[in-house]
Amino acid sequence: MALCGRHPDRVDAAVATLRAEGGDAVGLVADVSDTDGCGTFVADAVDALGGVDILVANAGGPPAGTFASTDLAAYPPALGLNLLSTVAMCKAAVPAMAERGWGRVVAITSMTVRQPSPTLILSNTARAGATAFLKTLATEVAPQGVTVNSVQPGLHATDRLAQLYGGDLPAAATAVPAGRLGDPDDFGDAVAFLCSEQARFITGTAVSIDGGAYAGLM
């Protein structure tokens, strides 16, 4: 496994945690908020691992804001972070998967793709675009044995959620029908399943993991 982040100390800490749990991980420093960083990450992962069979695309969220409070200049960085990063990593990794006849792509987006948050307009916009890209890619590479899916988390107990709720995670949990926040470990298990051989007939989907928070039927 290869993982990346912008800050070497955080990358090293993540690798140490995985190795302490019996995993084998390589830490790479890369900034996926620009397309060059995405390509560098995939190339370095190929060098370190000998190839990439599974790509999990994930990036932090852009700043909160509404239409009225968000300047036009804020949109390109948000699109780079949450849309173009996924496109660029797929461009770097998927052709080799298709050539080998097996591959998995899972992108972490957000429940707000289905049910936009009034205060996360940048994330709503960029992640919706990523979802459309992934759906289109899925149909193109399905004959080559490559599956492409996205996972839409609701409210999970993460640092990002604590930031958005001013540290009041119990208040955040009141919005979840399940009565609690999601466990990041459980979320990871769901992503791992989509990356498995058993999920070979699941592609082009956007899976909600939100404790029942999404209110729509479709």
ZATOR-691539 format. One record per residue (C-alpha): residue in one letter; residue number from 1; x, y, z. Coordinates in Angstrom, 2 decimals, padded with zeros to 5 digits. Layout:
BEGIN
+----+-----+---------+---------+---------+
| aa |   i |      xx |      yy |      zz |
+----+-----+---------+---------+---------+
|  A | NUM |       X |       Y |       Z |
...
+----+-----+---------+---------+---------+
//
This chain:
BEGIN
+----+-----+---------+---------+---------+
| aa |   i |      xx |      yy |      zz |
+----+-----+---------+---------+---------+
|  M |   1 |  000.00 |  000.00 |  000.00 |
|  A |   2 |  001.14 |  003.53 | -000.76 |
|  L |   3 | -000.42 |  006.62 |  000.79 |
|  C |   4 |  000.33 |  010.28 |  000.40 |
|  G |   5 | -000.08 |  013.62 |  002.11 |
|  R |   6 |  001.35 |  017.10 |  001.93 |
|  H |   7 |  003.06 |  017.02 |  005.33 |
|  P |   8 |  005.90 |  014.52 |  005.90 |
|  D |   9 |  005.27 |  014.24 |  009.64 |
|  R |  10 |  001.62 |  013.31 |  009.13 |
|  V |  11 |  002.53 |  010.82 |  006.40 |
|  D |  12 |  005.10 |  009.22 |  008.69 |
|  A |  13 |  002.56 |  009.01 |  011.53 |
|  A |  14 | -000.01 |  007.32 |  009.27 |
|  V |  15 |  002.55 |  004.79 |  008.04 |
|  A |  16 |  003.64 |  004.05 |  011.61 |
|  T |  17 |  000.02 |  003.43 |  012.63 |
|  L |  18 | -000.57 |  001.03 |  009.76 |
|  R |  19 |  002.65 | -000.86 |  010.41 |
|  A |  20 |  001.82 | -001.14 |  014.12 |
|  E |  21 | -001.40 | -002.87 |  013.10 |
|  G |  22 |  000.45 | -005.34 |  010.90 |
|  G |  23 |  000.09 | -003.53 |  007.59 |
|  D |  24 |  002.77 | -002.85 |  005.01 |
|  A |  25 |  002.69 |  000.77 |  003.88 |
|  V |  26 |  004.85 |  003.19 |  001.94 |
|  G |  27 |  004.49 |  006.89 |  002.68 |
|  L |  28 |  004.88 |  009.41 | -000.12 |
|  V |  29 |  004.80 |  013.19 |  000.08 |
|  A |  30 |  002.54 |  014.67 | -002.59 |
|  D |  31 | -000.03 |  017.41 | -002.91 |
|  V |  32 | -003.06 |  016.16 | -004.83 |
|  S |  33 | -004.63 |  019.61 | -004.95 |
|  D |  34 | -002.70 |  020.13 | -008.20 |
|  T |  35 | -002.66 |  017.72 | -011.11 |
|  D |  36 |  001.14 |  017.49 | -011.24 |
|  G |  37 |  001.14 |  016.24 | -007.65 |
|  C |  38 | -001.44 |  013.60 | -008.56 |
|  G |  39 |  000.68 |  012.27 | -011.39 |
|  T |  40 |  003.78 |  012.28 | -009.23 |
|  F |  41 |  002.02 |  010.34 | -006.50 |
|  V |  42 |  000.85 |  007.60 | -008.87 |
|  A |  43 |  004.26 |  007.38 | -010.57 |
|  D |  44 |  006.05 |  007.14 | -007.23 |
|  A |  45 |  003.56 |  004.50 | -006.04 |
|  V |  46 |  004.22 |  002.44 | -009.18 |
|  D |  47 |  007.96 |  002.69 | -008.54 |
|  A |  48 |  007.54 |  001.66 | -004.90 |
|  L |  49 |  005.03 | -001.14 | -005.41 |
|  G |  50 |  005.69 | -002.33 | -008.93 |
|  G |  51 |  002.22 | -001.29 | -010.08 |
|  V |  52 | -001.12 |  000.05 | -008.91 |
|  D |  53 | -004.15 | -002.25 | -008.96 |
|  I |  54 | -006.35 | -000.24 | -006.58 |
|  L |  55 | -006.78 |  003.53 | -006.42 |
|  V |  56 | -008.64 |  005.15 | -003.54 |
|  A |  57 | -009.00 |  008.84 | -004.33 |
|  N |  58 | -009.55 |  011.00 | -001.28 |
|  A |  59 | -008.84 |  014.64 | -000.50 |
|  G |  60 | -009.84 |  017.05 |  002.22 |
|  G |  61 | -012.76 |  019.39 |  001.81 |
|  P |  62 | -012.56 |  023.03 |  000.71 |
|  P |  63 | -013.61 |  025.86 |  003.03 |
|  A |  64 | -017.22 |  026.13 |  004.09 |
|  G |  65 | -019.37 |  028.88 |  002.63 |
|  T |  66 | -022.60 |  029.85 |  000.90 |
|  F |  67 | -023.20 |  031.33 | -002.54 |
|  A |  68 | -023.24 |  034.82 | -001.04 |
|  S |  69 | -020.12 |  034.39 |  001.06 |
|  T |  70 | -017.95 |  032.53 | -001.48 |
|  D |  71 | -015.86 |  034.49 | -003.97 |
|  L |  72 | -015.55 |  033.28 | -007.55 |
|  A |  73 | -011.79 |  032.94 | -007.00 |
|  A |  74 | -012.44 |  030.17 | -004.47 |
|  Y |  75 | -013.92 |  027.82 | -007.06 |
|  P |  76 | -010.82 |  026.82 | -009.09 |
|  P |  77 | -008.88 |  025.59 | -006.02 |
|  A |  78 | -011.93 |  023.64 | -004.84 |
|  L |  79 | -012.38 |  022.05 | -008.25 |
|  G |  80 | -008.68 |  021.19 | -008.28 |
|  L |  81 | -008.89 |  019.56 | -004.86 |
|  N |  82 | -012.12 |  017.58 | -005.16 |
|  L |  83 | -012.64 |  017.07 | -008.91 |
|  L |  84 | -009.46 |  017.39 | -010.93 |
|  S |  85 | -007.40 |  015.45 | -008.38 |
|  T |  86 | -009.61 |  012.41 | -009.00 |
|  V |  87 | -009.47 |  012.90 | -012.76 |
|  A |  88 | -005.68 |  013.24 | -012.74 |
|  M |  89 | -005.07 |  010.19 | -010.54 |
|  C |  90 | -007.38 |  008.13 | -012.73 |
|  K |  91 | -005.59 |  009.32 | -015.88 |
|  A |  92 | -002.31 |  008.21 | -014.33 |
|  A |  93 | -003.45 |  004.86 | -012.92 |
|  V |  94 | -006.41 |  003.48 | -014.87 |
|  P |  95 | -004.82 |  002.82 | -018.31 |
|  A |  96 | -002.41 |  000.27 | -016.81 |
|  M |  97 | -005.29 | -001.38 | -014.91 |
|  A |  98 | -007.27 | -001.71 | -018.14 |
|  E |  99 | -004.25 | -003.16 | -019.94 |
|  R | 100 | -003.83 | -005.81 | -017.21 |
|  G | 101 | -007.56 | -006.56 | -017.19 |
|  W | 102 | -008.18 | -005.85 | -013.50 |
|  G | 103 | -008.46 | -002.75 | -011.37 |
|  R | 104 | -010.43 | -000.94 | -008.73 |
|  V | 105 | -011.12 |  002.78 | -008.34 |
|  V | 106 | -013.02 |  004.08 | -005.32 |
|  A | 107 | -013.38 |  007.81 | -004.72 |
|  I | 108 | -014.44 |  009.29 | -001.40 |
|  T | 109 | -016.95 |  012.05 | -002.08 |
|  S | 110 | -019.78 |  013.12 |  000.26 |
|  M | 111 | -023.45 |  012.71 |  001.05 |
|  T | 112 | -023.78 |  016.32 | -000.10 |
|  V | 113 | -023.57 |  015.09 | -003.70 |
|  R | 114 | -027.13 |  013.78 | -003.23 |
|  Q | 115 | -028.30 |  016.25 | -000.61 |
|  P | 116 | -026.30 |  019.49 | -000.88 |
|  S | 117 | -025.35 |  021.29 |  002.29 |
|  P | 118 | -026.35 |  024.98 |  002.26 |
|  T | 119 | -022.99 |  025.92 |  003.81 |
|  L | 120 | -020.67 |  023.74 |  001.71 |
|  I | 121 | -021.24 |  025.12 | -001.77 |
|  L | 122 | -017.67 |  024.50 | -002.95 |
|  S | 123 | -017.70 |  020.86 | -001.87 |
|  N | 124 | -021.21 |  020.32 | -003.28 |
|  T | 125 | -020.13 |  021.63 | -006.66 |
|  A | 126 | -016.75 |  019.92 | -007.00 |
|  R | 127 | -017.79 |  016.51 | -005.67 |
|  A | 128 | -020.88 |  016.41 | -007.87 |
|  G | 129 | -018.58 |  016.90 | -010.85 |
|  A | 130 | -016.32 |  014.10 | -009.65 |
|  T | 131 | -019.32 |  011.79 | -009.34 |
|  A | 132 | -020.33 |  012.47 | -012.95 |
|  F | 133 | -016.76 |  011.84 | -014.12 |
|  L | 134 | -016.58 |  008.52 | -012.24 |
|  K | 135 | -019.91 |  007.32 | -013.60 |
|  T | 136 | -018.77 |  008.06 | -017.14 |
|  L | 137 | -015.39 |  006.40 | -016.60 |
|  A | 138 | -017.04 |  003.30 | -015.10 |
|  T | 139 | -018.95 |  002.49 | -018.27 |
|  E | 140 | -015.88 |  003.03 | -020.44 |
|  V | 141 | -013.52 |  000.69 | -018.57 |
|  A | 142 | -015.98 | -001.96 | -017.37 |
|  P | 143 | -015.17 | -004.29 | -020.31 |
|  Q | 144 | -011.51 | -004.25 | -019.23 |
|  G | 145 | -012.29 | -005.58 | -015.74 |
|  V | 146 | -011.90 | -002.23 | -013.99 |
|  T | 147 | -014.62 | -001.16 | -011.57 |
|  V | 148 | -015.16 |  002.48 | -010.65 |
|  N | 149 | -017.31 |  003.54 | -007.72 |
|  S | 150 | -017.69 |  006.37 | -005.25 |
|  V | 151 | -018.58 |  006.29 | -001.58 |
|  Q | 152 | -020.59 |  009.12 | -000.06 |
|  P | 153 | -019.94 |  009.48 |  003.67 |
|  G | 154 | -022.39 |  011.20 |  005.95 |
|  L | 155 | -021.35 |  012.43 |  009.38 |
|  H | 156 | -018.39 |  010.47 |  010.73 |
|  A | 157 | -016.24 |  011.12 |  013.78 |
|  T | 158 | -013.38 |  012.89 |  012.00 |
|  D | 159 | -011.27 |  015.99 |  012.52 |
|  R | 160 | -013.01 |  017.63 |  009.55 |
|  L | 161 | -016.42 |  017.20 |  011.18 |
|  A | 162 | -015.13 |  018.54 |  014.49 |
|  Q | 163 | -013.86 |  021.60 |  012.63 |
|  L | 164 | -017.20 |  022.20 |  010.93 |
|  Y | 165 | -019.14 |  021.82 |  014.21 |
|  G | 166 | -016.75 |  023.80 |  016.37 |
|  G | 167 | -015.67 |  020.65 |  018.20 |
|  D | 168 | -019.23 |  019.76 |  019.27 |
|  L | 169 | -019.50 |  016.23 |  017.85 |
|  P | 170 | -022.51 |  015.25 |  020.04 |
|  A | 171 | -024.44 |  018.09 |  018.40 |
|  A | 172 | -023.54 |  016.71 |  014.98 |
|  A | 173 | -024.85 |  013.28 |  015.92 |
|  T | 174 | -028.35 |  014.64 |  016.52 |
|  A | 175 | -028.77 |  014.97 |  012.73 |
|  V | 176 | -028.20 |  011.23 |  012.15 |
|  P | 177 | -031.21 |  008.87 |  012.32 |
|  A | 178 | -028.95 |  006.11 |  013.66 |
|  G | 179 | -028.35 |  008.34 |  016.69 |
|  R | 180 | -024.57 |  008.34 |  016.45 |
|  L | 181 | -021.73 |  009.38 |  014.22 |
|  G | 182 | -020.17 |  006.96 |  011.80 |
|  D | 183 | -017.04 |  005.05 |  012.76 |
|  P | 184 | -014.18 |  005.72 |  010.30 |
|  D | 185 | -013.04 |  002.09 |  010.67 |
|  D | 186 | -016.44 |  000.82 |  009.53 |
|  F | 187 | -016.30 |  003.21 |  006.61 |
|  G | 188 | -012.89 |  001.83 |  005.67 |
|  D | 189 | -014.30 | -001.70 |  005.69 |
|  A | 190 | -016.95 | -000.68 |  003.17 |
|  V | 191 | -014.31 |  000.84 |  000.90 |
|  A | 192 | -012.21 | -002.31 |  001.23 |
|  F | 193 | -015.15 | -004.43 |  000.08 |
|  L | 194 | -015.56 | -002.34 | -003.07 |
|  C | 195 | -011.87 | -002.94 | -003.76 |
|  S | 196 | -012.22 | -006.71 | -003.41 |
|  E | 197 | -012.72 | -009.46 | -005.97 |
|  Q | 198 | -016.16 | -010.13 | -004.49 |
|  A | 199 | -017.28 | -006.67 | -005.66 |
|  R | 200 | -016.38 | -007.35 | -009.29 |
|  F | 201 | -019.98 | -006.83 | -010.49 |
|  I | 202 | -020.41 | -003.49 | -008.69 |
|  T | 203 | -019.42 | -000.55 | -010.83 |
|  G | 204 | -020.72 |  002.91 | -011.61 |
|  T | 205 | -022.36 |  003.18 | -008.20 |
|  A | 206 | -022.36 |  005.90 | -005.56 |
|  V | 207 | -022.81 |  004.28 | -002.16 |
|  S | 208 | -024.21 |  006.31 |  000.75 |
|  I | 209 | -022.81 |  005.52 |  004.18 |
|  D | 210 | -024.64 |  007.96 |  006.38 |
|  G | 211 | -026.63 |  006.24 |  009.12 |
|  G | 212 | -029.87 |  006.92 |  007.24 |
|  A | 213 | -029.37 |  010.68 |  006.94 |
|  Y | 214 | -030.09 |  010.94 |  003.23 |
|  A | 215 | -033.81 |  011.59 |  002.91 |
|  G | 216 | -034.41 |  010.79 | -000.77 |
|  L | 217 | -035.61 |  007.59 | -002.44 |
|  M | 218 | -033.10 |  007.52 | -005.30 |
+----+-----+---------+---------+---------+
//
